[in-house]
C-alpha cells in the first residue's frame, strides 16, 4: 500500500502527543485540562509529542524498541525537567528532602528514572501502537515475564486503580476529577475514532514516525522550545555552574548507555507476543476508564489516604527506576549473538 501522507503522519503525531500528555500530565494531576487550555495546546502537547517522536525515531532508526532501550531513551526525555521547568533544581512544590549540589535528587529520581520513561514515553507508545496501528513492536520488546504480568486483567485493573488514587492527590475536588477525566478521555476517544475511520490503523508505527525531514523539523522545534522556555519559564530558578554541570553529566551518562543499548538492540531480535494485553477491545478500554473515573472521583474526597499513598508511591517509583537502570546497565554488558539481525522493528 502507499506510504502515509504527511497529513496522515501529522495527525498521528498530534495523537501521540495527546496520548503522552494524558498519561503524564492528566494521570499525575499536574495539568488536568491540557486539551482545553492554550498552555496545554501550544506547550504541553507539542513538548510531549516532539520528545516522544524524536526519541522513538532514534530508537527505531538505530536499534529496536526493546524495554531497556526505550527506558534509557525515556530518561533523556525526563531530563527536560531541568532546563525547561527547572524542577530538577528547584521543585515548585517545596524544598526537596535530598538536595545535594543544587540538584533535587528525590524529584530527579522520580521524574527521570520513572515517570517520564514509563508514563510519558513507554506507556503512550505501547497504548497508541495497539490502538492506532497494525504493528505490535513495543509489546514484542517487553520481556516475556513482564508481558505475562501485564497480560492479566486483574493486573491492569490494579494499575488503573493505583493511577487513579495517585491522581486524586492533585485533584481539588470530586467534581473537577469527574469533569477533567471525562473531558480528556472524550477528546482522546474522538481523535482515535477519527483516526480509525480514516484508515490509519493500516500503517505500522515505524511507517508513521517522522522521516528525515520530519525528524529535522521536530528536532529543531524541540531545540527552539528548550531555548525559549529555558529563558522564559522560571528564569530565577536557573542555578549556577555546578548544578548545571551535574545535569550535563547525567545527559552524558544516560546518553552513553542509550548508545550502547541501541547498538546491542540492533543485534538482538524482538520477542514474540505472549500476552493477551494485545487483544484488549475498545469495550475493555472503556471498562478500565470507568474504573479510573470512579476511583479518582471517590478518592478526591479522601485526601489523607491518597496523600499517604502518594508518599509510598514515590519510594516505589524510585525503587522501580533504579531497578530498570541497573537492568539496563547489565543488559548492555551482555554478549550479542554472532549473527546480527536486521535493525527493523516492524
C-alpha positions as CSV (number, residue, x, y, z in Angstrom):
1,X,0.0,0.0,0.0
2,X,1.2,3.6,-0.5
3,X,3.2,5.3,2.2
4,X,1.3,7.5,4.6
5,X,1.0,11.1,3.5
6,X,2.5,14.0,5.5
7,X,-1.0,15.0,6.6
8,X,-1.7,11.5,8.0
9,X,1.6,11.5,9.7
10,X,0.9,14.9,11.2
11,X,-2.4,13.6,12.5
12,X,-0.7,10.7,14.1
13,X,2.0,12.9,15.7
14,X,-0.7,15.1,17.3
15,X,-2.5,12.0,18.6
16,X,0.7,10.6,20.0
17,X,1.4,13.9,21.7
18,X,-2.1,13.8,23.2
19,X,-1.6,10.3,24.5
20,X,1.7,11.2,26.1
21,X,0.3,14.4,27.7
22,X,-2.7,12.4,29.0
23,X,-0.7,9.7,30.7
24,X,2.0,12.1,32.0
25,X,0.0,15.2,32.9
26,X,-3.6,14.2,33.5
27,X,-2.8,11.0,35.3
28,X,-0.4,12.8,37.6
29,X,-2.9,15.7,38.1
30,X,-0.2,18.2,37.2
31,X,-2.4,19.5,34.4
32,X,-6.0,18.2,34.4
33,X,-7.1,20.1,31.3
34,X,-4.3,20.0,28.7
35,X,-6.7,19.8,25.8
36,X,-8.7,22.8,26.8
37,X,-6.1,25.4,27.7
38,X,-3.9,27.4,25.4
39,X,-0.8,26.4,27.5
40,X,-1.8,22.8,27.1
41,X,-2.4,23.0,23.3
42,X,0.6,25.1,22.4
43,X,3.1,24.0,25.0
44,X,2.3,20.7,26.8
45,X,1.1,18.6,23.9
46,X,3.9,19.8,21.5
47,X,6.5,19.3,24.3
48,X,5.5,15.8,25.0
49,X,4.7,15.0,21.3
50,X,8.1,16.2,20.0
51,X,10.1,14.4,22.7
52,X,8.2,11.1,22.1
53,X,8.5,11.3,18.3
54,X,12.2,12.3,18.2
55,X,13.3,9.7,20.8
56,X,11.1,7.0,19.2
57,X,12.6,7.8,15.8
58,X,16.1,7.4,17.2
59,X,15.2,4.1,18.8
60,X,13.6,2.7,15.6
61,X,16.3,4.2,13.3
62,X,19.4,3.0,15.2
63,X,18.0,0.0,17.1
64,X,14.9,-1.8,18.2
65,X,12.2,-0.9,20.8
66,X,13.3,-3.3,23.5
67,X,12.3,-2.4,27.0
68,X,15.6,-1.2,28.3
69,X,16.4,0.8,25.2
70,X,13.1,2.6,25.4
71,X,13.7,3.1,29.1
72,X,17.0,4.8,28.5
73,X,15.5,7.0,25.8
74,X,12.8,7.9,28.3
75,X,15.4,9.1,30.8
76,X,16.7,11.6,28.3
77,X,13.1,12.7,27.9
78,X,12.8,13.2,31.7
79,X,15.9,15.5,31.8
80,X,13.8,18.2,30.2
81,X,12.6,18.9,33.7
82,X,16.0,20.6,34.2
83,X,16.3,23.4,31.6
84,X,12.6,23.7,30.6
85,X,10.8,23.6,34.0
86,X,13.8,23.9,36.4
87,X,12.1,21.2,38.6
88,X,15.3,19.1,38.9
89,X,17.0,22.2,40.6
90,X,14.0,23.8,42.3
91,X,10.8,21.9,42.7
92,X,7.8,24.3,42.8
93,X,6.0,22.2,45.4
94,X,8.7,22.9,48.0
95,X,12.3,22.1,49.1
96,X,13.5,18.6,48.2
97,X,14.4,16.4,51.1
98,X,17.5,15.2,49.2
99,X,19.1,18.4,47.8
100,X,22.8,17.8,47.0
101,X,25.0,20.0,44.9
102,X,22.0,22.1,43.9
103,X,20.1,19.0,42.5
104,X,16.8,18.0,43.9
105,X,17.6,14.3,43.8
106,X,14.2,12.9,45.0
107,X,12.4,14.8,42.2
108,X,15.2,13.7,39.8
109,X,14.9,10.1,40.7
110,X,11.1,10.0,40.3
111,X,10.9,12.1,37.1
112,X,14.0,10.9,35.2
113,X,14.0,7.3,36.2
114,X,10.3,6.5,36.4
115,X,7.6,9.0,35.5
116,X,8.9,10.2,32.1
117,X,10.4,6.9,30.8
118,X,7.3,4.9,31.8
119,X,4.3,7.3,31.8
120,X,5.3,9.9,29.2
121,X,7.1,7.5,26.8
122,X,6.7,3.8,27.0
123,X,3.0,3.6,28.1
124,X,1.9,6.1,25.4
125,X,3.9,4.2,22.7
126,X,2.5,0.9,23.9
127,X,-1.1,2.0,24.0
128,X,-1.1,4.1,20.9
129,X,0.6,1.4,18.8
130,X,-2.1,-1.0,19.9
131,X,-5.0,1.5,19.3
132,X,-3.7,3.3,16.2
133,X,-1.5,1.0,14.1
134,X,-1.2,-2.5,12.7
135,X,2.1,-3.2,14.4
136,X,2.9,-4.5,17.9
137,X,6.6,-3.9,18.2
138,X,6.6,-2.3,21.6
139,X,4.7,-5.2,23.1
140,X,7.2,-7.6,21.5
141,X,10.1,-5.6,23.0
142,X,8.9,-6.4,26.6
143,X,10.4,-9.4,28.4
144,X,8.1,-12.4,28.5
145,X,7.6,-12.2,32.3
146,X,6.5,-8.6,32.0
147,X,4.2,-9.5,29.2
148,X,2.7,-12.2,31.3
149,X,2.3,-9.8,34.3
150,X,0.6,-7.2,32.1
151,X,-1.5,-9.8,30.4
152,X,-3.5,-10.5,33.5
153,X,-6.7,-8.4,33.5
154,X,-6.6,-8.0,37.3
155,X,-3.1,-6.6,37.0
156,X,-4.3,-3.9,34.6
157,X,-7.3,-3.1,36.8
158,X,-4.9,-2.8,39.8
159,X,-2.6,-0.4,37.9
160,X,-5.6,1.7,36.8
161,X,-6.8,1.9,40.4
162,X,-3.4,2.9,41.7
163,X,-3.1,5.6,39.0
164,X,-6.5,7.0,39.9
165,X,-5.6,7.1,43.6
166,X,-2.4,9.0,42.8
167,X,-4.2,11.5,40.6
168,X,-6.6,12.3,43.4
169,X,-3.7,13.8,45.4
170,X,-3.6,16.7,43.0
171,X,-7.3,17.0,42.2
172,X,-9.0,19.9,44.0
173,X,-12.5,18.2,44.2
174,X,-14.5,15.2,43.1
175,X,-16.4,17.5,40.6
176,X,-13.1,18.6,38.9
177,X,-11.9,15.0,38.8
178,X,-15.1,13.9,37.1
179,X,-15.1,16.8,34.6
180,X,-11.3,16.6,33.9
181,X,-11.1,12.8,33.3
182,X,-14.4,12.6,31.3
183,X,-13.5,15.5,29.0
184,X,-9.9,14.3,28.5
185,X,-10.9,10.8,27.6
186,X,-13.7,12.1,25.4
187,X,-11.1,14.1,23.4
188,X,-8.8,11.0,23.1
189,X,-11.7,8.8,22.0
190,X,-12.9,11.3,19.4
191,X,-9.5,11.7,17.9
192,X,-8.9,7.9,18.0
193,X,-12.3,7.3,16.3
194,X,-11.5,9.8,13.6
195,X,-8.1,8.2,13.0
196,X,-9.6,4.7,12.8
197,X,-12.4,5.9,10.5
198,X,-9.8,7.4,8.1
199,X,-7.9,4.1,7.8
200,X,-4.9,5.0,10.0
201,X,-4.5,1.5,11.6
202,X,-3.5,0.1,8.2
203,X,0.0,1.5,8.9
204,X,2.7,0.4,11.3
205,X,4.3,2.6,14.0
206,X,7.6,2.7,12.1
207,X,5.8,4.0,9.0
208,X,4.1,6.8,10.9
209,X,7.2,8.0,12.7
210,X,8.9,11.1,11.1
211,X,11.2,10.6,8.1
212,X,14.5,12.5,7.5
213,X,12.9,16.0,7.1
214,X,10.2,15.4,9.7
215,X,12.8,14.4,12.2
216,X,14.9,17.5,11.4
217,X,11.8,19.7,11.8
218,X,10.7,18.2,15.1
219,X,14.2,18.2,16.4
220,X,14.6,21.9,15.5
221,X,11.2,22.7,17.1
222,X,12.3,20.9,20.3
223,X,15.6,22.8,20.5
224,X,13.7,26.0,20.0
225,X,11.3,25.1,22.8
226,X,14.3,24.4,25.1
227,X,15.8,27.7,24.3
228,X,12.7,29.8,24.7
229,X,11.3,28.0,27.7
230,X,14.8,27.8,29.3
231,X,14.9,31.6,29.2
232,X,11.2,32.4,29.9
233,X,9.9,29.8,32.4
234,X,11.1,30.4,35.9
235,X,14.4,32.0,34.9
236,X,15.1,32.8,38.6
237,X,15.4,29.1,39.3
238,X,18.3,28.6,36.8
239,X,21.3,27.8,39.0
240,X,25.0,28.5,38.7
241,X,27.6,26.4,37.0
242,X,28.0,23.3,39.3
243,X,24.3,22.2,39.4
244,X,24.1,22.6,35.6
245,X,27.3,20.6,35.3
246,X,25.8,17.7,37.2
247,X,22.8,17.7,34.8
248,X,25.3,17.6,31.9
249,X,26.9,14.6,33.5
250,X,23.5,12.9,33.7
251,X,22.9,13.6,30.0
252,X,26.4,12.2,29.1
253,X,26.0,9.0,31.3
254,X,22.4,8.2,30.2
255,X,23.2,9.1,26.6
256,X,26.2,6.8,26.6
257,X,24.1,3.9,28.0
258,X,21.4,4.6,25.3
259,X,24.0,4.5,22.6
260,X,25.3,1.1,23.8
261,X,21.7,-0.2,24.2
262,X,20.8,0.9,20.7
263,X,23.9,-0.8,19.3
264,X,23.1,-4.0,21.2
265,X,19.4,-4.0,20.3
266,X,20.2,-3.9,16.6
267,X,21.8,-7.4,17.0
268,X,19.1,-9.0,19.2
269,X,15.7,-9.9,17.7
270,X,12.5,-8.8,19.2
271,X,10.5,-11.4,21.1
272,X,7.0,-12.7,20.3
273,X,3.7,-11.6,21.8
274,X,2.8,-13.9,24.6
275,X,0.3,-11.6,26.4
276,X,-3.4,-11.2,25.8
277,X,-2.9,-7.5,26.6
278,X,-2.6,-7.0,22.8
279,X,-6.1,-8.3,22.4
280,X,-7.9,-5.7,24.6
281,X,-11.0,-4.5,22.9
282,X,-12.4,-0.9,22.8
283,X,-15.0,-2.1,25.3
284,X,-12.2,-3.2,27.6
285,X,-10.6,0.2,27.5
286,X,-14.0,1.8,28.3
287,X,-14.3,-0.5,31.3
288,X,-10.9,0.5,32.6
289,X,-11.7,4.2,32.1
290,X,-14.9,3.7,34.1
291,X,-12.9,2.2,37.0
292,X,-10.4,5.0,36.8
293,X,-13.2,7.7,36.8
294,X,-14.9,6.1,39.8
295,X,-11.8,5.7,41.9
296,X,-10.3,9.1,41.1
297,X,-13.6,10.9,41.9
298,X,-14.1,9.0,45.1
299,X,-10.5,9.4,46.4
300,X,-10.6,13.2,45.8
301,X,-12.7,13.2,49.0
302,X,-10.1,11.1,50.9
303,X,-7.0,13.3,50.8
304,X,-5.3,11.9,53.9
305,X,-5.4,8.4,52.4
306,X,-4.3,9.5,49.0
307,X,-1.5,11.6,50.4
308,X,-0.1,8.7,52.3
309,X,-0.4,6.6,49.2
310,X,1.5,9.2,47.1
311,X,4.4,9.1,49.5
312,X,4.6,5.4,49.3
313,X,4.3,5.5,45.5
314,X,7.3,7.9,45.3
315,X,9.5,5.4,47.1
316,X,8.2,2.6,45.0
317,X,8.8,4.5,41.8
318,X,12.4,5.3,42.8
319,X,12.9,1.6,43.5
320,X,11.5,0.6,40.1
321,X,13.5,3.3,38.4
322,X,16.8,2.2,39.9
323,X,15.9,-1.4,39.1
324,X,15.3,-0.6,35.5
325,X,18.5,1.5,35.3
326,X,20.5,-1.4,36.8
327,X,19.0,-3.9,34.5
328,X,19.6,-1.6,31.5
329,X,23.3,-1.4,32.6
330,X,23.5,-5.2,32.9
331,X,21.8,-5.6,29.5
332,X,24.3,-3.5,27.6
333,X,27.1,-5.7,29.0
334,X,25.7,-9.0,27.8
335,X,27.2,-10.6,24.7
336,X,25.3,-10.3,21.5
337,X,24.5,-13.1,19.0
338,X,27.3,-13.8,16.5
339,X,24.9,-13.4,13.6
340,X,23.5,-9.8,13.6
341,X,19.8,-9.5,12.9
342,X,18.4,-6.7,10.7
343,X,17.7,-3.5,12.6
344,X,14.0,-3.5,11.8
345,X,11.2,-3.2,14.2
346,X,8.1,-3.8,12.1
